[in-house]
Amino acid sequence: MPPIPAKLPPIFTVWAQDDEIARTPIVKFCKALVASGARPEAHMYQAGGHGFGLKEQPTTSDKWAAEFIKG
């Protein structure tokens, strides 16, 4: 993974525990951000699969957009 830049905009991450594709890389990315001194906002949901976006399924990942809007 390339080094994390010193000045980053606010970072909001969201993923589902049952996402076999993105789960490991996003956790690694979040850990690298924290190690560099960044403070990402990280939301991990129990279910949603890969690429859930705004699709209502219904799973716990349906809540992410409301969390993003709340800020």
ABEGO torsion letter per residue (X at the ends): XBBBBABBBBBBBBBBAABAAAAAAAAAAAAAAAAAGBBBBBBBBABGEBGAEABBOBBAAAAAAAAAAAX
